Structures are given as structure tokens and as C-alpha cells.
Amino acid sequence: MVTSKLKKREMILVAEVKVARSFFERFFGLMGKKGLTSKDVLIFPDCNSIHTFFMRENIDVVFVSNSGVVTKIFHSLKPWKLLWPQKKAAHCIEMASNESKNLGIFEGDSLNCEGVF
């Protein structure tokens, strides 16, 4: 799986995020993982909706525009939920529950992930 850095301005938030590009990487995502940590951050390029079917834990879901602006954040989303397409969103970031708060990510923030947005 390809990795990149997630930044807010010039500050590195996550030194190594995984970028899900292949069918199987996108299909499985964080599904079935138990004990998610701050290192479990996954970016889905060209994705503005997700589901949490078969997830074992709550997750945070951050949607960003093509330019990297955070358009919507779902905190501590429970398993077996479906998020319909989000307006203005082009990409999706999944992470451990409450991790977006820990990283200081808020709606309207500008993020950067080399090679994606």
C-alpha cells in the first residue's frame, strides 16, 4: 500500500498515512481491525461516501475537497452505518475514534496529503 504524509499547513499531523488505491485496499479499509491506534489512518482518494459495515470499532471520518479543505467530520461513527455522498467532498480519511480531535482537525481546515490533495 502506498504511504504519504498528512499535513496541516506545514505541520506534519501523521508521518505515515496509508493511501487506499487498489480495489481490495479500498474494499477492506479498516474493516475488521481491532485496537485502532493513532497510526491507523487511511485515505480514500476520489471517495465522498463510506460505510462502516463489518467494522469492529467506532472511527472518525473526515471528508475533504479536491483542494484539501475539510468539508465534514463525523466523530466516533459506529459500526454498521452508511454515509451518503457528502457535498463538496472529494476524498475521505478514516482514523481511530476521536483521533481527528487529538490531531486538531476541524471543518474548514486546509490539509495536504502529497499525491492525493
C-alpha positions as CSV (number, residue, x, y, z in Angstrom):
1,M,0.0,0.0,0.0
2,V,1.3,3.5,-0.9
3,T,2.0,5.8,2.0
4,S,2.2,9.6,2.3
5,K,2.2,12.3,5.0
6,L,-0.8,14.2,6.2
7,K,-0.1,17.8,6.9
8,K,-2.0,20.9,8.2
9,R,-0.2,23.9,6.9
10,E,3.5,22.9,7.2
11,M,2.9,20.8,10.3
12,I,3.0,17.0,9.9
13,L,-0.1,15.5,11.6
14,V,0.6,11.9,10.6
15,A,4.0,10.9,9.3
16,E,2.8,7.8,7.5
17,V,-0.8,7.5,6.3
18,K,-1.8,4.7,4.0
19,V,-3.5,5.6,0.7
20,A,-6.0,3.0,-0.5
21,R,-5.8,2.9,-4.3
22,S,-6.5,-0.7,-5.3
23,F,-9.9,-2.4,-5.2
24,F,-9.0,-4.6,-2.3
25,E,-7.4,-1.8,-0.3
26,R,-10.5,0.3,-0.7
27,F,-12.9,-2.6,-0.1
28,F,-11.3,-3.7,3.2
29,G,-10.1,-0.3,4.5
30,L,-10.1,-0.6,8.3
31,M,-12.8,-3.2,8.3
32,G,-12.3,-5.9,10.9
33,K,-9.4,-4.2,12.6
34,K,-9.4,-4.2,16.4
35,G,-7.5,-1.9,18.6
36,L,-7.1,1.0,16.2
37,T,-4.3,3.5,17.2
38,S,-3.2,6.9,16.1
39,K,-1.1,5.1,13.4
40,D,-4.2,3.6,11.7
41,V,-5.0,6.4,9.3
42,L,-6.3,5.5,5.8
43,I,-7.0,7.9,2.9
44,F,-9.5,7.0,0.2
45,P,-8.9,9.2,-2.9
46,D,-11.9,10.1,-5.0
47,C,-14.4,8.9,-2.4
48,N,-17.2,11.0,-0.9
49,S,-19.2,8.3,0.8
50,I,-18.4,5.3,3.0
51,H,-19.9,2.6,5.1
52,T,-18.8,1.1,8.4
53,F,-20.3,-2.4,7.8
54,F,-18.2,-5.1,9.5
55,M,-16.2,-2.6,11.5
56,R,-15.3,-3.6,15.0
57,E,-14.8,-0.2,16.5
58,N,-16.0,3.4,16.1
59,I,-14.0,5.6,13.8
60,D,-13.6,9.2,12.8
61,V,-14.3,10.0,9.2
62,V,-13.0,13.3,7.7
63,F,-14.2,14.4,4.2
64,V,-12.0,16.8,2.3
65,S,-12.4,18.7,-1.0
66,N,-10.1,18.4,-4.0
67,S,-8.1,21.3,-2.6
68,G,-7.8,19.6,0.8
69,V,-10.3,21.7,2.7
70,V,-12.1,19.7,5.4
71,T,-15.8,19.8,4.4
72,K,-17.3,17.5,7.1
73,I,-16.2,15.4,10.1
74,F,-18.1,12.5,11.6
75,H,-16.7,11.8,15.1
76,S,-16.9,8.3,16.6
77,L,-19.0,6.8,13.9
78,K,-20.4,3.5,15.0
79,P,-20.2,0.2,13.0
80,W,-22.9,-0.6,10.6
81,K,-23.6,2.9,9.4
82,L,-23.8,4.3,5.9
83,L,-22.7,7.8,5.0
84,W,-24.3,9.0,1.7
85,P,-22.2,11.2,-0.7
86,Q,-21.1,14.4,1.0
87,K,-21.5,17.6,-0.8
88,K,-18.2,19.3,-1.8
89,A,-16.2,16.3,-0.6
90,A,-13.8,14.5,-3.0
91,H,-11.7,12.4,-0.6
92,C,-12.2,10.6,2.7
93,I,-9.9,9.9,5.7
94,E,-10.6,7.2,8.2
95,M,-8.9,7.1,11.6
96,A,-9.4,5.9,15.2
97,S,-12.2,7.3,17.1
98,N,-11.5,10.8,18.5
99,E,-8.2,11.0,16.6
100,S,-9.4,13.9,14.5
101,K,-9.9,15.9,17.7
102,N,-6.5,14.8,19.0
103,L,-4.8,16.0,15.8
104,G,-6.7,19.3,15.9
105,I,-8.6,18.8,12.6
106,F,-11.7,21.0,12.3
107,E,-14.1,21.7,9.5
108,G,-12.7,24.5,7.3
109,D,-9.1,23.4,7.9
110,S,-6.8,23.0,4.9
111,L,-5.0,19.7,4.8
112,N,-2.3,18.3,2.5
113,C,-1.5,14.8,1.5
114,E,1.2,14.5,-1.2
115,G,-0.1,12.8,-4.3
116,V,-3.8,13.0,-3.3
117,F,-4.8,16.5,-2.3
